[in-house]
Amino acid sequence: MDSVKGSHMWDIDGNEYIDYVGSWGSAIIGHADDEVLAALAETMKKGTSFGAPCLLEKILAEMVISAVPSIEMIRFVNSGTEACIGVLRLARAFTGRERIIKFEGCYHGHADPFLVKAGSGVATLGLPDSPGVPKGATYESLTSPFNDILTVENLFEANKGDIAAIILEPVVGNSGFIAPKPDFLAALRRIAKENDAVLVFDEVMTGFRLSYSGAQEYLGITPDLTTLGKIIGGGHPVGAYGGRREIMEMVAPAGPKFAKFYWGMLEEAVYFAPSQFEAGIFLFFIF
């Protein structure tokens, strides 16, 4: 492809197409929005990366925390994948455990520990779906069919005191938009609490789309931690994870857990293009 604008794309031969992909969900209000481009251009005059905190990060943090009640503290990263990597490390640091439970068909980015039954490729149980991922990288990743509480209970029984977190897409996006059965998420919330494990909602797809406060508001279940992706940057490379203060305080510099610092300016520019940030709730009202 050569260029994009709104809902249309042009290839290098000049052929025009209607875009039904939307950059796989990232271009939520269309491509090259004039308001967004203007905000980016204005902000880039100040520089693209400071290597130190900037005011726009603070403003965005306050916006997200205000929108998602379960997020008391937040850390920005560069993508949804980085958010899931960070939240997994955080859950392990907080609990002192190593194993996680993920669900078949749920996609949490291209990090090695998540590429087990991730909704594409050869379906294998406990083995990597992607060439190049060593078996050891997925050893601590336990899998369960989505909507199967009995398997989750059995995994906790077989791994007493070893499971740090349950991570899932509250609505499975990568395998055909599978909704949770009634009481499934509530049961996960109960099981996590009973076993002192962390419940993580990967809302890279559902955040600011299913409702303004994400799937957790729409479905009425509060996770301990949440991951967000390009929706908070209007399709630009940015992500975040956040949640309960007592857990998030483990993240450096407040706590001992290493986390990559996100001290950029470029992506924060879109937060001053109101239509971009509010696109999720806008689509919710339409549909």
FISE-312471 format. One record per residue: x, y, z of N, C-alpha, C in turn; residue number from 0; residue in one letter. Coordinates in nm, 3 decimals. Layout:
N
R       nu       nv       nw      cau      cav      caw       cu       cv       cw    n  res
R        X        Y        Z        X        Y        Z        X        Y        Z  NUM    a
...
//
This chain:
287
R       nu       nv       nw      cau      cav      caw       cu       cv       cw    n  res
R    0.083   -0.119    0.000    0.000    0.000    0.000    0.088    0.126    0.000    0    m
R    0.031    0.232   -0.055    0.106    0.357   -0.066    0.056    0.464    0.029    1    d
R   -0.078    0.474    0.047   -0.132    0.578    0.135   -0.272    0.540    0.181    2    s
R   -0.314    0.605    0.290   -0.447    0.581    0.346   -0.507    0.714    0.389    3    v
R   -0.639    0.722    0.384   -0.710    0.840    0.432   -0.853    0.801    0.463    4    k
R   -0.896    0.830    0.584   -1.033    0.796    0.622   -1.055    0.646    0.617    5    g
R   -1.148    0.600    0.534   -1.177    0.457    0.521   -1.125    0.400    0.390    6    s
R   -1.034    0.471    0.324   -0.985    0.428    0.193   -0.834    0.408    0.193    7    h
R   -0.789    0.320    0.102   -0.648    0.289    0.087   -0.612    0.293   -0.061    8    m
R   -0.486    0.328   -0.091   -0.437    0.329   -0.227   -0.308    0.250   -0.234    9    w
R   -0.298    0.162   -0.335   -0.174    0.086   -0.349   -0.075    0.160   -0.439   10    d
R    0.041    0.101   -0.459    0.147    0.169   -0.533    0.114    0.184   -0.681   11    i
R    0.010    0.113   -0.729   -0.033    0.127   -0.868   -0.148    0.224   -0.884   12    d
R   -0.189    0.287   -0.774   -0.296    0.384   -0.781   -0.435    0.328   -0.764   13    g
R   -0.448    0.198   -0.738   -0.579    0.137   -0.716   -0.634    0.177   -0.580   14    n
R   -0.764    0.206   -0.574   -0.827    0.249   -0.450   -0.910    0.136   -0.391   15    e
R   -0.906    0.124   -0.258   -0.978    0.019   -0.188   -1.055    0.078   -0.071   16    y
R   -1.167    0.015   -0.038   -1.234    0.046    0.089   -1.171   -0.041    0.196   17    i
R   -1.130    0.018    0.304   -1.058   -0.053    0.409   -1.154   -0.110    0.512   18    d
R   -1.168   -0.242    0.514   -1.250   -0.308    0.614   -1.166   -0.365    0.729   19    y
R   -1.036   -0.340    0.725   -0.946   -0.395    0.826   -0.919   -0.295    0.938   20    v
R   -0.905   -0.168    0.902   -0.882   -0.065    1.004   -0.755   -0.087    1.083   21    g
R   -0.649   -0.132    1.011   -0.522   -0.162    1.078   -0.544   -0.257    1.195   22    s
R   -0.632   -0.357    1.172   -0.663   -0.459    1.271   -0.720   -0.398    1.399   23    w
R   -0.801   -0.296    1.382   -0.869   -0.236    1.496   -0.807   -0.109    1.547   24    g
R   -0.685   -0.080    1.506   -0.616    0.037    1.560   -0.670    0.168    1.505   25    s
R   -0.703    0.169    1.376   -0.750    0.292    1.312   -0.899    0.310    1.337   26    a
R   -0.933    0.333    1.461   -1.073    0.324    1.503   -1.159    0.437    1.446   27    i
R   -1.102    0.551    1.417   -1.182    0.658    1.355   -1.134    0.688    1.213   28    i
R   -1.064    0.593    1.155   -1.016    0.612    1.019   -0.871    0.654    1.015   29    g
R   -0.817    0.656    0.896   -0.675    0.686    0.878   -0.650    0.834    0.859   30    h
R   -0.536    0.878    0.909   -0.485    1.014    0.883   -0.590    1.121    0.911   31    a
R   -0.653    1.110    1.028   -0.753    1.210    1.068   -0.687    1.347    1.078   32    d
R   -0.749    1.448    1.021   -0.688    1.581    1.016   -0.661    1.637    1.156   33    d
R   -0.753    1.616    1.247   -0.737    1.667    1.383   -0.618    1.601    1.452   34    e
R   -0.604    1.471    1.430   -0.494    1.397    1.491   -0.361    1.438    1.430   35    v
R   -0.356    1.450    1.299   -0.232    1.490    1.233   -0.187    1.628    1.280   36    l
R   -0.283    1.717    1.299   -0.248    1.852    1.346   -0.192    1.847    1.488   37    a
R   -0.254    1.765    1.574   -0.205    1.752    1.711   -0.065    1.692    1.714   38    a
R   -0.042    1.591    1.631    0.091    1.530    1.624    0.196    1.629    1.577   39    l
R    0.164    1.702    1.471    0.260    1.798    1.416    0.296    1.905    1.518   40    a
R    0.197    1.952    1.591    0.221    2.057    1.690    0.309    2.006    1.804   41    e
R    0.281    1.884    1.849    0.356    1.829    1.961    0.498    1.791    1.921   42    t
R    0.517    1.744    1.799    0.650    1.705    1.754    0.748    1.822    1.750   43    m
R    0.696    1.944    1.746    0.784    2.061    1.750    0.861    2.068    1.882   44    k
R    0.806    2.003    1.986    0.871    2.004    2.117    0.970    1.888    2.133   45    k
R    0.970    1.796    2.035    1.055    1.679    2.044    0.970    1.554    2.057   46    g
R    1.033    1.438    2.034    0.959    1.312    2.036    0.989    1.224    2.156   47    t
R    1.100    1.246    2.223    1.134    1.165    2.340    1.226    1.245    2.431   48    s
R    1.191    1.252    2.559    1.269    1.332    2.654    1.362    1.248    2.741   49    f
R    1.329    1.120    2.761    1.405    1.042    2.858    1.374    1.085    3.000   50    g
R    1.263    1.153    3.017    1.218    1.202    3.147    1.067    1.221    3.139   51    a
R    0.999    1.224    3.254    0.853    1.241    3.251    0.812    1.372    3.184   52    p
R    0.695    1.372    3.122    0.644    1.493    3.060    0.499    1.515    3.104   53    c
R    0.451    1.635    3.086    0.319    1.674    3.134    0.208    1.593    3.068   54    l
R    0.224    1.561    2.939    0.118    1.489    2.869    0.093    1.351    2.929   55    l
R    0.199    1.286    2.978    0.181    1.156    3.044    0.092    1.170    3.167   56    e
R    0.115    1.273    3.245    0.035    1.296    3.365   -0.112    1.319    3.328   57    k
R   -0.133    1.400    3.225   -0.271    1.431    3.184   -0.341    1.305    3.135   58    i
R   -0.271    1.225    3.053   -0.333    1.102    3.003   -0.360    1.004    3.117   59    l
R   -0.265    0.991    3.209   -0.285    0.902    3.323   -0.411    0.939    3.399   60    a
R   -0.432    1.067    3.422   -0.551    1.112    3.493   -0.678    1.081    3.414   61    e
R   -0.671    1.091    3.280   -0.786    1.061    3.197   -0.823    0.913    3.205   62    m
R   -0.723    0.826    3.195   -0.749    0.682    3.199   -0.798    0.640    3.336   63    v
R   -0.733    0.689    3.441   -0.773    0.655    3.577   -0.916    0.701    3.605   64    i
R   -0.951    0.817    3.553   -1.088    0.867    3.569   -1.188    0.780    3.495   65    s
R   -1.148    0.725    3.381   -1.239    0.646    3.298   -1.255    0.503    3.348   66    a
R   -1.149    0.446    3.405   -1.151    0.305    3.446   -1.129    0.298    3.597   67    v
R   -1.235    0.283    3.675   -1.224    0.290    3.822   -1.126    0.191    3.884   68    p
R   -1.107    0.073    3.822   -1.018   -0.027    3.882   -0.871    0.012    3.869   69    s
R   -0.840    0.108    3.782   -0.701    0.151    3.762   -0.671    0.267    3.856   70    i
R   -0.596    0.237    3.962   -0.557    0.339    4.060   -0.420    0.399    4.029   71    e
R   -0.335    0.320    3.966   -0.205    0.368    3.918   -0.182    0.306    3.781   72    m
R   -0.102    0.373    3.699   -0.085    0.327    3.561    0.060    0.344    3.517   73    i
R    0.105    0.254    3.431    0.238    0.263    3.371    0.222    0.256    3.219   74    r
R    0.277    0.353    3.147    0.270    0.354    3.002    0.388    0.278    2.942   75    f
R    0.359    0.208    2.833    0.461    0.136    2.756    0.437    0.165    2.608   76    v
R    0.497    0.087    2.521    0.492    0.118    2.378    0.392    0.035    2.298   77    n
R    0.329   -0.065    2.360    0.237   -0.150    2.286    0.156   -0.235    2.382   78    s
R    0.054   -0.302    2.329   -0.023   -0.396    2.408    0.061   -0.515    2.450   79    g
R    0.149   -0.560    2.362    0.238   -0.670    2.397    0.325   -0.634    2.517   80    t
R    0.386   -0.515    2.514    0.468   -0.471    2.627    0.384   -0.461    2.754   81    e
R    0.260   -0.418    2.741    0.173   -0.408    2.858    0.152   -0.546    2.920   82    a
R    0.130   -0.647    2.837    0.109   -0.783    2.888    0.236   -0.841    2.947   83    c
R    0.351   -0.811    2.887    0.478   -0.855    2.944    0.497   -0.792    3.082   84    i
R    0.472   -0.662    3.091    0.490   -0.593    3.218    0.395   -0.641    3.325   85    g
R    0.271   -0.665    3.288    0.172   -0.705    3.388    0.200   -0.847    3.437   86    v
R    0.253   -0.932    3.350    0.289   -1.068    3.391    0.405   -1.064    3.490   87    l
R    0.506   -0.984    3.460    0.620   -0.971    3.552    0.575   -0.913    3.686   88    r
R    0.483   -0.817    3.679    0.432   -0.754    3.801    0.356   -0.854    3.887   89    l
R    0.269   -0.934    3.825    0.192   -1.033    3.900    0.284   -1.134    3.968   90    a
R    0.390   -1.173    3.900    0.485   -1.267    3.959    0.562   -1.203    4.074   91    r
R    0.600   -1.077    4.056    0.672   -1.008    4.163    0.584   -0.990    4.286   92    a
R    0.457   -0.957    4.264    0.366   -0.931    4.375    0.334   -1.057    4.454   93    f
R    0.315   -1.169    4.383    0.275   -1.294    4.450    0.392   -1.381    4.490   94    t
R    0.509   -1.359    4.429    0.622   -1.447    4.455    0.606   -1.583    4.390   95    g
R    0.518   -1.593    4.290    0.493   -1.719    4.220    0.528   -1.703    4.072   96    r
R    0.529   -1.815    3.999    0.573   -1.808    3.860    0.469   -1.852    3.757   97    e
R    0.379   -1.939    3.792    0.288   -1.995    3.691    0.170   -1.900    3.665   98    r
R    0.120   -1.907    3.541    0.002   -1.829    3.505   -0.099   -1.921    3.436   99    i
R   -0.224   -1.881    3.440   -0.328   -1.948    3.363   -0.373   -1.854    3.253  100    i
R   -0.369   -1.901    3.130   -0.425   -1.828    3.017   -0.527   -1.919    2.948  101    k
R   -0.602   -1.864    2.856   -0.710   -1.940    2.794   -0.687   -1.960    2.645  102    f
R   -0.729   -2.076    2.599   -0.715   -2.110    2.457   -0.786   -2.006    2.372  103    e
R   -0.716   -1.958    2.271   -0.775   -1.860    2.181   -0.750   -1.716    2.220  104    g
R   -0.711   -1.692    2.344   -0.682   -1.555    2.389   -0.541   -1.516    2.343  105    c
R   -0.532   -1.399    2.284   -0.404   -1.349    2.234   -0.358   -1.232    2.320  106    y
R   -0.238   -1.243    2.373   -0.184   -1.138    2.460   -0.053   -1.081    2.407  107    h
R   -0.039   -1.080    2.276    0.081   -1.027    2.215    0.178   -1.138    2.177  108    g
R    0.293   -1.097    2.123    0.385   -1.195    2.065    0.500   -1.231    2.158  109    h
R    0.486   -1.207    2.287    0.589   -1.250    2.382    0.582   -1.401    2.400  110    a
R    0.696   -1.463    2.419    0.705   -1.609    2.422    0.608   -1.677    2.520  111    d
R    0.595   -1.630    2.646    0.509   -1.703    2.740    0.361   -1.708    2.702  112    p
R    0.320   -1.618    2.611    0.178   -1.612    2.574    0.144   -1.693    2.450  113    f
R    0.246   -1.743    2.380    0.221   -1.809    2.252    0.191   -1.957    2.269  114    l
R    0.096   -1.986    2.357    0.041   -2.119    2.376   -0.107   -2.111    2.348  115    v
R   -0.153   -2.184    2.247   -0.296   -2.181    2.210   -0.347   -2.037    2.202  116    k
R   -0.278   -1.957    2.124   -0.307   -1.814    2.119   -0.409   -1.777    2.013  117    a
R   -0.475   -1.875    1.955   -0.583   -1.843    1.862   -0.543   -1.847    1.717  118    g
R   -0.419   -1.886    1.689   -0.376   -1.900    1.551   -0.264   -2.001    1.546  119    s
R   -0.238   -2.054    1.428   -0.134   -2.155    1.416   -0.184   -2.291    1.461  120    g
R   -0.092   -2.384    1.477   -0.126   -2.520    1.516   -0.168   -2.521    1.663  121    v
R   -0.283   -2.580    1.692   -0.332   -2.586    1.830   -0.256   -2.694    1.905  122    a
R   -0.177   -2.653    2.003   -0.101   -2.748    2.084   -0.118   -2.713    2.230  123    t
R   -0.125   -2.812    2.313   -0.148   -2.790    2.456   -0.015   -2.785    2.530  124    l
R    0.017   -2.667    2.584    0.138   -2.654    2.663    0.264   -2.641    2.581  125    g
R    0.251   -2.635    2.449    0.366   -2.619    2.362    0.351   -2.491    2.281  126    l
R    0.463   -2.432    2.239    0.455   -2.307    2.164    0.378   -2.322    2.034  127    p
R    0.300   -2.220    1.998    0.232   -2.216    1.870    0.323   -2.162    1.760  128    d
R    0.426   -2.088    1.796    0.509   -2.019    1.699    0.647   -2.080    1.691  129    s
R    0.698   -2.104    1.570    0.837   -2.149    1.557    0.931   -2.048    1.622  130    p
R    1.035   -2.100    1.685    1.133   -2.012    1.748    1.110   -1.989    1.895  131    g
R    0.997   -2.036    1.947    0.970   -2.022    2.091    1.011   -2.150    2.161  132    v
R    1.109   -2.146    2.251    1.153   -2.268    2.320    1.047   -2.320    2.416  133    p
R    1.045   -2.451    2.435    0.947   -2.511    2.525    0.957   -2.452    2.665  134    k
R    1.079   -2.421    2.707    1.097   -2.368    2.842    1.029   -2.234    2.863  135    g
R    1.011   -2.158    2.755    0.949   -2.026    2.767    0.801   -2.034    2.800  136    a
R    0.740   -2.148    2.767    0.596   -2.163    2.792    0.566   -2.264    2.903  137    t
R    0.672   -2.311    2.971    0.652   -2.414    3.073    0.562   -2.366    3.186  138    y
R    0.574   -2.240    3.225    0.495   -2.188    3.336    0.357   -2.138    3.292  139    e
R    0.325   -2.153    3.163    0.195   -2.107    3.112    0.097   -2.223    3.106  140    s
R    0.001   -2.224    3.196   -0.102   -2.327    3.199   -0.221   -2.279    3.116  141    l
R   -0.284   -2.370    3.042   -0.395   -2.330    2.956   -0.524   -2.400    2.994  142    t
R   -0.633   -2.329    2.971   -0.767   -2.382    2.994   -0.856   -2.340    2.878  143    s
R   -0.953   -2.422    2.841   -1.053   -2.376    2.745   -1.128   -2.256    2.804  144    p
R   -1.162   -2.162    2.720   -1.239   -2.045    2.764   -1.377   -2.092    2.810  145    f
R   -1.428   -2.028    2.913   -1.560   -2.058    2.970   -1.565   -2.192    3.044  146    n
R   -1.449   -2.247    3.079   -1.443   -2.376    3.146   -1.390   -2.357    3.289  147    d
R   -1.479   -2.336    3.382   -1.440   -2.312    3.521   -1.381   -2.437    3.586  148    i
R   -1.433   -2.553    3.553   -1.385   -2.677    3.614   -1.236   -2.697    3.587  149    l
R   -1.193   -2.672    3.465   -1.052   -2.686    3.432   -0.967   -2.587    3.512  150    t
R   -1.015   -2.465    3.527   -0.943   -2.365    3.606   -0.928   -2.412    3.750  151    v
R   -1.037   -2.462    3.807   -1.032   -2.512    3.945   -0.934   -2.627    3.957  152    e
R   -0.932   -2.716    3.858   -0.840   -2.830    3.861   -0.694   -2.785    3.850  153    n
R   -0.670   -2.681    3.769   -0.534   -2.629    3.756   -0.484   -2.570    3.888  154    l
R   -0.570   -2.499    3.958   -0.532   -2.446    4.089   -0.509   -2.559    4.188  155    f
R   -0.591   -2.662    4.183   -0.576   -2.775    4.274   -0.444   -2.848    4.250  156    e
R   -0.407   -2.860    4.122   -0.285   -2.933    4.087   -0.159   -2.849    4.104  157    a
R   -0.177   -2.718    4.120   -0.061   -2.627    4.132   -0.078   -2.535    4.252  158    n
R   -0.109   -2.594    4.366   -0.137   -2.517    4.487   -0.019   -2.425    4.522  159    k
R   -0.051   -2.297    4.541    0.051   -2.202    4.582    0.150   -2.162    4.475  160    g
R    0.127   -2.206    4.350    0.223   -2.178    4.243    0.172   -2.080    4.138  161    d
R    0.042   -2.052    4.137   -0.016   -1.971    4.029   -0.020   -1.825    4.070  162    i
R    0.046   -1.743    3.990    0.053   -1.599    4.018   -0.068   -1.525    3.966  163    a
R   -0.119   -1.565    3.849   -0.222   -1.484    3.785   -0.308   -1.566    3.690  164    a
R   -0.428   -1.517    3.672   -0.516   -1.558    3.562   -0.521   -1.439    3.467  165    i
R   -0.488   -1.461    3.341   -0.496   -1.353    3.242   -0.588   -1.396    3.128  166    i
R   -0.673   -1.306    3.085   -0.765   -1.339    2.977   -0.817   -1.213    2.910  167    l
R   -0.861   -1.231    2.785   -0.944   -1.130    2.721   -1.086   -1.154    2.771  168    e
R   -1.150   -1.057    2.835   -1.285   -1.081    2.887   -1.385   -1.115    2.777  169    p
R   -1.362   -1.066    2.657   -1.430   -1.113    2.536   -1.319   -1.153    2.440  170    v
R   -1.317   -1.278    2.397   -1.204   -1.329    2.319   -1.210   -1.273    2.178  171    v
R   -1.116   -1.188    2.143   -1.118   -1.123    2.013   -1.048   -1.199    1.904  172    g
R   -0.938   -1.266    1.937   -0.855   -1.326    1.833   -0.915   -1.453    1.775  173    n
R   -1.017   -1.508    1.838   -1.075   -1.635    1.793   -1.222   -1.623    1.758  174    s
R   -1.266   -1.503    1.726   -1.403   -1.489    1.678   -1.498   -1.418    1.772  175    g
R   -1.447   -1.336    1.862   -1.531   -1.258    1.952   -1.626   -1.347    2.032  176    f
R   -1.565   -1.427    2.117   -1.640   -1.520    2.202   -1.671   -1.452    2.334  177    i
R   -1.798   -1.446    2.367   -1.841   -1.381    2.491   -1.831   -1.479    2.608  178    a
R   -1.806   -1.428    2.728   -1.804   -1.517    2.844   -1.944   -1.564    2.879  179    p
R   -1.953   -1.687    2.927   -2.082   -1.738    2.974   -2.122   -1.665    3.102  180    k
R   -2.252   -1.661    3.131   -2.295   -1.599    3.257   -2.220   -1.660    3.376  181    p
R   -2.171   -1.577    3.462   -2.102   -1.616    3.586   -1.959   -1.666    3.565  182    d
R   -1.911   -1.676    3.440   -1.774   -1.724    3.419   -1.672   -1.628    3.479  183    f
R   -1.684   -1.500    3.448   -1.589   -1.402    3.499   -1.601   -1.387    3.650  184    l
R   -1.724   -1.395    3.701   -1.744   -1.386    3.845   -1.677   -1.504    3.916  185    a
R   -1.683   -1.621    3.854   -1.618   -1.738    3.912   -1.466   -1.722    3.911  186    a
R   -1.412   -1.666    3.803   -1.268   -1.641    3.799   -1.227   -1.541    3.907  187    l
R   -1.310   -1.439    3.926   -1.282   -1.340    4.030   -1.278   -1.407    4.168  188    r
R   -1.372   -1.497    4.193   -1.378   -1.567    4.321   -1.257   -1.659    4.338  189    r
R   -1.225   -1.736    4.235   -1.115   -1.831    4.243   -0.982   -1.759    4.264  190    i
R   -0.961   -1.650    4.192   -0.837   -1.574    4.209   -0.824   -1.523    4.352  191    a
R   -0.932   -1.471    4.406   -0.928   -1.417    4.542   -0.902   -1.528    4.644  192    k
R   -0.969   -1.642    4.627   -0.952   -1.753    4.721   -0.809   -1.807    4.721  193    e
R   -0.741   -1.793    4.608   -0.606   -1.849    4.595   -0.496   -1.742    4.596  194    n
R   -0.532   -1.619    4.634   -0.435   -1.509    4.641   -0.360   -1.491    4.509  195    d
R   -0.432   -1.512    4.399   -0.377   -1.489    4.265   -0.431   -1.358    4.210  196    a
R   -0.366   -1.306    4.109   -0.404   -1.179    4.049   -0.490   -1.204    3.925  197    v
R   -0.602   -1.137    3.916   -0.689   -1.147    3.798   -0.658   -1.032    3.704  198    l
R   -0.617   -1.066    3.581   -0.577   -0.966    3.482   -0.673   -0.970    3.364  199    v
R   -0.729   -0.856    3.331   -0.809   -0.842    3.209   -0.722   -0.776    3.102  200    f
R   -0.703   -0.847    2.993   -0.636   -0.788    2.876   -0.744   -0.716    2.796  201    d
R   -0.748   -0.584    2.811   -0.850   -0.503    2.743   -0.792   -0.425    2.626  202    e
R   -0.689   -0.483    2.564   -0.631   -0.419    2.445   -0.738   -0.405    2.337  203    v
R   -0.824   -0.505    2.323   -0.932   -0.497    2.224   -1.060   -0.436    2.280  204    m
R   -1.097   -0.471    2.402   -1.227   -0.429    2.455   -1.223   -0.293    2.523  205    t
R   -1.106   -0.248    2.565   -1.097   -0.122    2.637   -1.145   -0.003    2.555  206    g
R   -1.232    0.079    2.611   -1.289    0.197    2.546   -1.367    0.162    2.419  207    f
R   -1.400    0.034    2.403   -1.480   -0.008    2.289   -1.610   -0.071    2.335  208    r
R   -1.599   -0.175    2.419   -1.720   -0.241    2.466   -1.803   -0.146    2.552  209    l
R   -1.735   -0.063    2.627   -1.797    0.051    2.695   -1.684    0.148    2.724  210    s
R   -1.717    0.266    2.772   -1.613    0.367    2.797   -1.511    0.317    2.898  211    y
R   -1.558    0.241    2.998   -1.468    0.186    3.099   -1.427    0.043    3.068  212    s
R   -1.456   -0.003    2.947   -1.412   -0.134    2.904   -1.508   -0.245    2.937  213    g
R   -1.463   -0.369    2.910   -1.546   -0.486    2.936   -1.576   -0.501    3.084  214    a
R   -1.483   -0.459    3.169   -1.505   -0.475    3.313   -1.625   -0.397    3.362  215    q
R   -1.650   -0.280    3.303   -1.770   -0.205    3.338   -1.893   -0.271    3.277  216    e
R   -1.884   -0.306    3.150   -1.999   -0.361    3.077   -2.044   -0.494    3.138  217    y
R   -1.947   -0.576    3.182   -1.978   -0.709    3.234   -1.985   -0.712    3.386  218    l
R   -1.947   -0.603    3.451   -1.965   -0.591    3.595   -1.867   -0.669    3.680  219    g
R   -1.746   -0.693    3.631   -1.644   -0.765    3.707   -1.518   -0.679    3.715  220    i
R   -1.463   -0.665    3.834   -1.345   -0.580    3.854   -1.219   -0.664    3.864  221    t
R   -1.125   -0.649    3.770   -0.998   -0.720    3.779   -0.901   -0.649    3.873  222    p
R   -0.791   -0.717    3.903   -0.685   -0.653    3.982   -0.597   -0.565    3.894  223    d
R   -0.572   -0.611    3.772   -0.488   -0.538    3.678   -0.551   -0.540    3.540  224    l
R   -0.520   -0.439    3.461   -0.577   -0.424    3.326   -0.467   -0.382    3.230  225    t
R   -0.471   -0.437    3.108   -0.381   -0.391    3.003   -0.461   -0.319    2.895  226    t
R   -0.401   -0.216    2.838   -0.462   -0.137    2.731   -0.361   -0.120    2.618  227    l
R   -0.413   -0.097    2.497   -0.324   -0.084    2.382   -0.345    0.045    2.305  228    g
R   -0.341    0.035    2.174   -0.340    0.153    2.088   -0.467    0.236    2.095  229    k
R   -0.573    0.183    2.156   -0.696    0.261    2.169   -0.670    0.391    2.244  230    i
R   -0.578    0.391    2.341   -0.553    0.514    2.416   -0.462    0.610    2.340  231    i
R   -0.411    0.564    2.225   -0.330    0.650    2.141   -0.389    0.668    2.003  232    g
R   -0.517    0.636    1.988   -0.582    0.655    1.860   -0.519    0.574    1.748  233    g
R   -0.464    0.457    1.781   -0.403    0.373    1.681   -0.253    0.386    1.672  234    g
R   -0.196    0.480    1.745   -0.051    0.498    1.745    0.014    0.403    1.846  235    h
R    0.144    0.376    1.831    0.212    0.278    1.916    0.221    0.324    2.061  236    p
R    0.134    0.273    2.144    0.135    0.303    2.287    0.054    0.195    2.358  237    v
R    0.083    0.173    2.482    0.008    0.078    2.563    0.020    0.118    2.709  238    g
R   -0.048    0.044    2.795   -0.043    0.074    2.938   -0.092   -0.045    3.017  239    a
R   -0.047   -0.052    3.141   -0.109   -0.145    3.235   -0.126   -0.073    3.368  240    y
R   -0.231   -0.111    3.439   -0.259   -0.044    3.565   -0.356   -0.126    3.648  241    g
R   -0.378   -0.079    3.771   -0.469   -0.151    3.858   -0.457   -0.108    4.002  242    g
R   -0.474   -0.205    4.092   -0.473   -0.176    4.234   -0.341   -0.113    4.277  243    r
R   -0.352   -0.011    4.362   -0.234    0.062    4.405   -0.132   -0.029    4.474  244    r
R   -0.178   -0.118    4.561   -0.084   -0.201    4.636   -0.002   -0.292    4.544  245    e
R   -0.058   -0.326    4.428    0.017   -0.406    4.331    0.107   -0.316    4.247  246    i
R    0.051   -0.207    4.196    0.126   -0.119    4.107    0.244   -0.052    4.177  247    m
R    0.239   -0.040    4.308    0.351    0.019    4.381    0.476   -0.070    4.379  248    e
R    0.460   -0.193    4.326    0.577   -0.279    4.307    0.662   -0.233    4.189  249    m
R    0.605   -0.151    4.102    0.673   -0.109    3.979    0.773    0.002    4.010  250    v
R    0.894   -0.010    3.958    0.995    0.095    3.976    0.948    0.224    3.909  251    a
R    0.982    0.341    3.965    1.075    0.363    4.077    1.011    0.353    4.215  252    p
R    0.878    0.338    4.223    0.815    0.328    4.355    0.852    0.196    4.422  253    a
R    0.867    0.090    4.342    0.896   -0.041    4.397    1.015   -0.105    4.328  254    g
R    1.041   -0.235    4.357    1.161   -0.301    4.308    1.150   -0.363    4.170  255    p
R    1.029   -0.372    4.112    1.014   -0.441    3.984    1.057   -0.352    3.870  256    k
R    1.149   -0.401    3.788    1.194   -0.322    3.673    1.083   -0.309    3.572  257    f
R    1.068   -0.189    3.517    0.974   -0.166    3.408    1.034   -0.062    3.316  258    a
R    1.019   -0.085    3.189    1.071    0.011    3.092    0.998    0.143    3.108  259    k
R    1.072    0.251    3.114    1.010    0.382    3.127    0.961    0.430    2.992  260    f
R    0.844    0.487    2.993    0.787    0.544    2.870    0.784    0.694    2.887  261    y
R    0.884    0.760    2.832    0.896    0.905    2.848    0.899    0.971    2.711  262    w
R    0.798    0.944    2.632    0.789    0.999    2.497    0.689    1.111    2.490  263    g
R    0.687    1.176    2.374    0.592    1.285    2.349    0.502    1.256    2.231  264    m
R    0.552    1.180    2.134    0.484    1.167    2.006    0.343    1.112    2.020  265    l
R    0.330    0.997    2.087    0.199    0.936    2.095    0.104    1.012    2.188  266    e
R    0.161    1.079    2.290    0.074    1.154    2.379    0.004    1.269    2.306  267    e
R    0.057    1.309    2.194   -0.003    1.421    2.121   -0.149    1.394    2.087  268    a
R   -0.181    1.268    2.059   -0.318    1.239    2.014   -0.420    1.256    2.127  269    v
R   -0.375    1.266    2.249   -0.470    1.280    2.358   -0.534    1.418    2.357  270    y
R   -0.478    1.508    2.278   -0.539    1.639    2.267   -0.620    1.651    2.138  271    f
R   -0.643    1.538    2.073   -0.738    1.530    1.963   -0.859    1.456    2.020  272    a
R   -0.956    1.527    2.074   -1.063    1.463    2.151   -1.134    1.351    2.077  273    p
R   -1.157    1.366    1.947   -1.229    1.262    1.876   -1.154    1.131    1.876  274    s
R   -1.022    1.136    1.882   -0.942    1.015    1.881   -0.958    0.938    2.012  275    q
R   -0.944    1.005    2.123   -0.953    0.937    2.251   -1.096    0.890    2.279  276    f
R   -1.194    0.966    2.234   -1.333    0.934    2.263   -1.395    0.839    2.161  277    e
R   -1.316    0.791    2.066   -1.371    0.708    1.960   -1.435    0.581    2.014  278    a
R   -1.377    0.524    2.121   -1.432    0.401    2.176   -1.575    0.417    2.222  279    g
R   -1.602    0.518    2.301   -1.737    0.538    2.350   -1.830    0.582    2.237  280    i
R   -1.776    0.651    2.138   -1.855    0.693    2.023   -1.909    0.570    1.949  281    f
R   -1.823    0.472    1.925   -1.866    0.351    1.856   -1.964    0.272    1.941  282    l
R   -1.944    0.273    2.071   -2.036    0.202    2.161   -2.178    0.256    2.146  283    f
R   -2.191    0.387    2.137   -2.323    0.446    2.121   -2.384    0.413    1.985  284    f
R   -2.301    0.406    1.880   -2.352    0.377    1.746   -2.412    0.238    1.740  285    i
R   -2.339    0.141    1.796   -2.379    0.002    1.780   -2.453   -0.054    1.901  286    f
//
